[in-house]
Amino acid sequence: MTNAEENFAALNLTLPPAPKPLGVYKPALIDGKYLYLSGHGPVQDDASLIIGRVGKDLDLDEGKLAARQVGLTMLSTIKATIGSLDKVKRVIKILGMVNGTDDFDRHPYVINGCSELFAAVWGEENGIGVRSAVGMGTLPDNIPVEIEALFELL
């Protein structure tokens, strides 16, 4: 089993603050050996959000970086909920939603920003789960990416 905390430290990335719910929902829920995360947006280190549509305000690579930032936000919620990334056995599923222009069709490439982060943290065997990457007409607060996920706990 890989050490997710050590793997994350080796990436030299920082975690933004875990977001607080702005509606009537829980950001995370544990059910038995599963951890469900609600849709997360790209929270930055100063708690502000990355804003804009991919294909208009952000280019393809900026969209991918926004998805990585969503992944970092999710890692922050995981740590706030269960204390350590090492308590996650594996990624089960990711649903990535991209706020792109009508002609934008590279949703999977954008969501790779999050998927690649999780693979680096938990290793390819446990960090890559099943996934959907879809386009949306809009997302809350005009964020470029929203991602929800399911993890199996140790």
C-alpha positions as CSV (number, residue, x, y, z in Angstrom):
1,M,0.0,0.0,0.0
2,T,1.4,3.4,-0.9
3,N,1.7,6.2,1.5
4,A,-0.7,8.9,0.2
5,E,0.5,11.6,2.6
6,E,4.1,11.1,1.6
7,N,3.2,11.0,-2.1
8,F,1.2,14.2,-1.7
9,A,4.1,15.9,0.1
10,A,6.5,15.0,-2.7
11,L,4.3,16.9,-5.2
12,N,5.1,20.2,-3.4
13,L,1.5,21.4,-3.7
14,T,-0.6,23.1,-1.1
15,L,-4.2,22.4,0.0
16,P,-6.7,25.1,0.0
17,P,-9.1,25.5,3.0
18,A,-11.8,22.9,3.0
19,P,-15.0,24.6,1.8
20,K,-18.0,25.0,4.0
21,P,-21.4,24.2,2.5
22,L,-23.2,27.1,1.0
23,G,-26.5,25.2,0.7
24,V,-28.4,22.4,2.3
25,Y,-26.0,19.5,1.9
26,K,-22.9,17.8,3.5
27,P,-19.6,18.2,1.7
28,A,-18.7,14.6,2.8
29,L,-20.5,11.6,4.0
30,I,-19.2,8.3,5.3
31,D,-21.3,5.2,4.8
32,G,-19.6,2.1,6.1
33,K,-16.4,1.8,4.1
34,Y,-17.3,4.4,1.6
35,L,-16.6,8.2,1.6
36,Y,-18.9,10.2,-0.7
37,L,-17.8,13.8,-1.6
38,S,-20.4,16.3,-2.9
39,G,-19.5,18.4,-5.9
40,H,-16.5,20.5,-5.2
41,G,-15.3,23.6,-7.1
42,P,-11.8,25.0,-7.6
43,V,-11.0,26.7,-4.3
44,Q,-7.7,28.5,-4.2
45,D,-5.4,28.9,-1.3
46,D,-7.0,32.3,-0.4
47,A,-10.4,30.6,-0.3
48,S,-11.5,32.4,-3.6
49,L,-12.8,30.4,-6.5
50,I,-11.3,30.1,-10.0
51,I,-14.1,31.6,-12.2
52,G,-14.8,31.3,-16.0
53,R,-15.9,29.1,-18.8
54,V,-13.4,26.8,-20.5
55,G,-13.0,27.8,-24.2
56,K,-13.9,31.4,-23.4
57,D,-12.3,32.7,-20.2
58,L,-9.9,29.8,-19.7
59,D,-8.0,27.8,-22.3
60,L,-7.7,24.0,-22.3
61,D,-4.7,23.9,-20.0
62,E,-6.1,26.4,-17.6
63,G,-9.2,24.3,-17.4
64,K,-7.1,21.2,-16.6
65,L,-5.3,23.2,-13.9
66,A,-8.7,24.2,-12.5
67,A,-9.7,20.6,-12.3
68,R,-6.4,19.8,-10.5
69,Q,-7.4,22.6,-8.0
70,V,-10.8,20.9,-7.5
71,G,-8.8,17.7,-6.7
72,L,-6.8,19.6,-4.2
73,T,-10.0,21.0,-2.7
74,M,-11.3,17.5,-2.4
75,L,-8.1,16.3,-0.7
76,S,-8.6,19.1,1.8
77,T,-12.2,17.9,2.5
78,I,-10.9,14.3,2.9
79,K,-8.3,15.4,5.5
80,A,-10.9,17.5,7.3
81,T,-13.3,14.6,7.4
82,I,-11.1,11.6,8.2
83,G,-7.8,13.1,9.2
84,S,-5.4,11.6,6.7
85,L,-5.2,10.7,3.0
86,D,-3.7,7.4,4.1
87,K,-7.2,6.3,5.3
88,V,-8.4,6.1,1.7
89,K,-7.9,2.7,0.1
90,R,-8.9,3.7,-3.4
91,V,-10.8,6.0,-5.7
92,I,-14.0,4.3,-6.9
93,K,-15.6,7.0,-9.1
94,I,-15.2,10.5,-10.3
95,L,-17.9,12.6,-12.0
96,G,-16.3,15.7,-13.6
97,M,-18.5,18.5,-14.9
98,V,-17.0,21.2,-17.1
99,N,-18.5,24.6,-17.7
100,G,-17.4,24.9,-21.4
101,T,-18.5,26.9,-24.4
102,D,-21.0,25.3,-26.7
103,D,-18.3,24.2,-29.1
104,F,-16.0,22.9,-26.4
105,D,-15.6,19.1,-26.5
106,R,-12.4,18.2,-24.6
107,H,-14.1,17.5,-21.2
108,P,-12.0,14.4,-20.5
109,Y,-8.8,16.3,-21.0
110,V,-9.8,18.9,-18.5
111,I,-10.9,16.3,-15.9
112,N,-7.5,14.6,-16.3
113,G,-6.2,17.4,-14.0
114,C,-8.0,15.8,-11.1
115,S,-7.5,12.2,-12.2
116,E,-3.7,12.7,-12.6
117,L,-3.5,14.2,-9.1
118,F,-5.4,11.3,-7.5
119,A,-3.2,8.8,-9.4
120,A,-0.1,10.6,-8.1
121,V,-1.4,10.6,-4.5
122,W,-2.7,7.0,-4.3
123,G,-0.8,5.4,-7.2
124,E,-2.2,4.2,-10.5
125,E,-3.8,1.0,-9.1
126,N,-5.7,2.8,-6.3
127,G,-5.9,6.3,-7.5
128,I,-7.6,5.7,-10.8
129,G,-11.3,4.7,-10.7
130,V,-14.2,4.8,-13.1
131,R,-15.0,8.2,-14.4
132,S,-17.4,10.4,-16.4
133,A,-16.4,13.8,-17.8
134,V,-19.3,15.8,-19.1
135,G,-20.1,19.4,-20.3
136,M,-22.6,21.6,-18.6
137,G,-24.3,24.7,-19.8
138,T,-23.4,26.5,-16.5
139,L,-22.0,25.7,-13.1
140,P,-22.5,27.5,-9.8
141,D,-20.8,30.9,-9.5
142,N,-19.5,30.4,-13.1
143,I,-16.8,28.0,-11.9
144,P,-15.1,26.1,-14.7
145,V,-15.1,22.7,-13.1
146,E,-17.1,20.8,-10.5
147,I,-16.3,17.3,-9.4
148,E,-17.9,14.8,-7.1
149,A,-16.3,11.5,-6.1
150,L,-16.6,8.2,-4.2
151,F,-13.7,6.6,-2.3
152,E,-13.3,3.3,-0.5
153,L,-11.8,3.6,3.0
154,L,-9.4,1.3,4.7
